[in-house]
Protein backbone atom coordinates (compact mmCIF):
# COMPACT_ATOMS: atom_id res chain seq x y z
CA UNK A 1 0.00 0.00 0.00
CA UNK A 2 1.32 3.47 -0.92
CA UNK A 3 2.33 5.70 2.00
CA UNK A 4 -0.28 8.32 1.04
CA UNK A 5 -3.05 5.69 1.04
CA UNK A 6 -1.85 4.45 4.40
CA UNK A 7 -2.01 7.98 5.83
CA UNK A 8 -5.50 8.50 4.42
CA UNK A 9 -6.71 5.24 5.94
CA UNK A 10 -5.19 6.08 9.33
CA UNK A 11 -6.92 9.48 9.36
CA UNK A 12 -10.30 7.90 8.53
CA UNK A 13 -9.86 5.17 11.17
CA UNK A 14 -8.78 7.69 13.79
CA UNK A 15 -11.80 9.90 13.00
CA UNK A 16 -14.05 6.83 13.25
CA UNK A 17 -12.73 6.08 16.76
CA UNK A 18 -13.37 9.69 17.80
CA UNK A 19 -16.96 9.42 16.52
CA UNK A 20 -17.39 6.12 18.35
CA UNK A 21 -16.05 7.48 21.65
CA UNK A 22 -18.24 10.59 21.30
CA UNK A 23 -21.42 8.64 20.59
CA UNK A 24 -20.78 5.98 23.25
CA UNK A 25 -20.07 8.56 25.97
CA UNK A 26 -23.23 10.49 25.09
CA UNK A 27 -25.27 7.28 25.17
CA UNK A 28 -23.80 6.16 28.51
CA UNK A 29 -24.46 9.53 30.15
CA UNK A 30 -28.01 9.60 28.74
CA UNK A 31 -28.78 6.09 30.01
CA UNK A 32 -27.01 6.54 33.33
CA UNK A 33 -28.04 10.08 34.19
CA UNK A 34 -30.88 11.34 32.01
CA UNK A 35 -31.56 14.92 31.00
CA UNK A 36 -31.16 18.00 33.19
CA UNK A 37 -29.61 16.07 36.09
CA UNK A 38 -26.11 16.48 37.37
CA UNK A 39 -23.55 14.47 39.30
CA UNK A 40 -20.34 15.82 40.74
CA UNK A 41 -17.48 13.73 39.36
CA UNK A 42 -14.53 15.67 40.79
CA UNK A 43 -15.47 17.98 43.69
CA UNK A 44 -15.22 21.69 42.85
CA UNK A 45 -13.92 20.88 39.37
CA UNK A 46 -16.03 18.64 37.13
CA UNK A 47 -19.73 17.80 36.86
CA UNK A 48 -21.51 15.52 34.44
CA UNK A 49 -24.66 17.40 33.45
CA UNK A 50 -26.56 16.23 30.35
CA UNK A 51 -28.21 19.05 28.40
CA UNK A 52 -29.75 19.44 24.95
CA UNK A 53 -27.84 22.01 22.91
CA UNK A 54 -29.90 23.24 19.98
CA UNK A 55 -27.15 25.61 18.89
CA UNK A 56 -23.49 25.47 17.95
CA UNK A 57 -20.41 26.41 19.98
CA UNK A 58 -21.35 28.53 22.99
CA UNK A 59 -25.02 28.02 21.98
CA UNK A 60 -24.69 30.24 18.92
CA UNK A 61 -27.38 29.77 16.26
CA UNK A 62 -29.84 28.32 18.78
CA UNK A 63 -32.79 26.59 17.07
CA UNK A 64 -31.04 26.59 13.66
CA UNK A 65 -30.85 22.78 13.61
CA UNK A 66 -31.38 22.34 9.87
CA UNK A 67 -28.69 24.88 9.03
CA UNK A 68 -26.25 23.41 11.57
CA UNK A 69 -26.92 19.83 10.41
CA UNK A 70 -26.25 20.83 6.82
CA UNK A 71 -23.13 22.74 7.84
CA UNK A 72 -21.80 19.76 9.86
CA UNK A 73 -22.20 17.32 7.01
CA UNK A 74 -20.98 19.76 4.36
CA UNK A 75 -17.82 20.42 6.43
CA UNK A 76 -17.38 16.67 6.94
CA UNK A 77 -17.78 16.08 3.20
CA UNK A 78 -15.14 18.72 2.45
CA UNK A 79 -12.74 17.18 4.97
CA UNK A 80 -13.19 13.74 3.40
CA UNK A 81 -12.51 15.23 -0.06
CA UNK A 82 -9.35 16.86 1.31
CA UNK A 83 -8.23 13.54 2.80
CA UNK A 84 -8.87 11.65 -0.43
CA UNK A 85 -7.53 14.21 -2.92
CA UNK A 86 -4.64 15.73 -1.03
CA UNK A 87 -3.29 13.75 1.90
CA UNK A 88 -1.88 15.93 4.69
CA UNK A 89 1.80 16.70 4.40
CA UNK A 90 2.58 16.72 8.12
CA UNK A 91 1.85 14.76 11.27
CA UNK A 92 0.07 17.66 13.01
CA UNK A 93 -2.07 18.36 9.97
CA UNK A 94 -3.09 14.69 9.75
CA UNK A 95 -4.04 14.56 13.43
CA UNK A 96 -5.88 17.88 13.14
CA UNK A 97 -7.99 16.67 10.21
CA UNK A 98 -8.83 13.40 12.01
CA UNK A 99 -9.96 15.21 15.17
CA UNK A 100 -11.89 17.84 13.23
CA UNK A 101 -13.63 15.21 11.08
CA UNK A 102 -14.48 13.01 14.08
CA UNK A 103 -15.88 15.91 16.10
CA UNK A 104 -17.84 17.37 13.21
CA UNK A 105 -19.47 14.05 12.33
CA UNK A 106 -20.10 13.24 16.03
CA UNK A 107 -22.12 16.40 16.59
CA UNK A 108 -23.65 16.12 13.11
CA UNK A 109 -25.05 12.68 13.97
CA UNK A 110 -26.73 14.12 17.06
CA UNK A 111 -28.28 16.96 15.08
CA UNK A 112 -29.51 14.62 12.34
CA UNK A 113 -30.90 11.91 14.64
CA UNK A 114 -32.04 13.90 17.70
CA UNK A 115 -32.43 17.47 16.44
CA UNK A 116 -29.90 18.72 19.03
CA UNK A 117 -26.45 17.93 20.39
CA UNK A 118 -25.97 16.20 23.74
CA UNK A 119 -23.47 18.06 25.93
CA UNK A 120 -22.44 16.75 29.34
CA UNK A 121 -18.98 17.90 30.50
CA UNK A 122 -19.25 20.85 32.88
CA UNK A 123 -16.22 22.63 34.32
CA UNK A 124 -17.41 23.90 37.71
CA UNK A 125 -15.02 26.68 38.80
CA UNK A 126 -15.52 28.76 35.67
CA UNK A 127 -18.69 29.84 33.94
CA UNK A 128 -17.99 27.89 30.73
CA UNK A 129 -20.56 26.23 28.45
CA UNK A 130 -21.21 22.52 28.90
CA UNK A 131 -19.53 20.51 26.12
CA UNK A 132 -18.86 16.95 24.86
CA UNK A 133 -16.15 14.74 23.34
CA UNK A 134 -16.88 15.98 19.80
CA UNK A 135 -16.43 19.59 20.93
CA UNK A 136 -13.10 18.69 22.56
CA UNK A 137 -12.04 16.92 19.35
CA UNK A 138 -12.84 19.95 17.20
CA UNK A 139 -10.78 22.16 19.50
CA UNK A 140 -7.88 19.69 19.52
CA UNK A 141 -8.02 19.68 15.71
CA UNK A 142 -7.73 23.48 15.64
CA UNK A 143 -4.82 23.37 18.09
CA UNK A 144 -3.08 20.82 15.84
CA UNK A 145 -3.50 23.12 12.82
CA UNK A 146 -2.03 26.04 14.79
CA UNK A 147 0.88 23.85 15.94
CA UNK A 148 1.45 22.82 12.32
CA UNK A 149 1.53 26.46 11.18
CA UNK A 150 3.96 27.42 13.96
CA UNK A 151 6.26 24.50 13.21
CA UNK A 152 6.23 25.26 9.46
CA UNK A 153 7.00 28.92 10.19
CA UNK A 154 9.92 27.93 12.43
CA UNK A 155 11.33 25.64 9.73
CA UNK A 156 11.36 28.35 7.06
Number of C-alpha atoms within 10 A of each C-alpha: 5 6 9 15 13 11 18 21 14 15 23 20 14 19 25 19 14 24 24 15 16 23 19 13 16 22 14 11 17 17 10 9 16 14 15 10 12 16 12 13 13 11 10 10 12 15 18 21 24 24 20 16 23 19 17 17 12 12 12 11 13 14 15 14 21 13 11 22 22 14 14 21 18 15 17 20 14 12 17 18 12 14 21 16 10 11 19 19 10 12 11 19 21 24 23 27 29 29 30 28 30 31 29 26 25 28 27 26 19 18 23 17 10 13 19 25 25 29 22 27 20 22 18 16 10 8 8 10 13 23 22 21 24 29 22 16 25 22 16 19 24 18 16 21 19 15 15 19 14 11 13 11 9 8 7 5
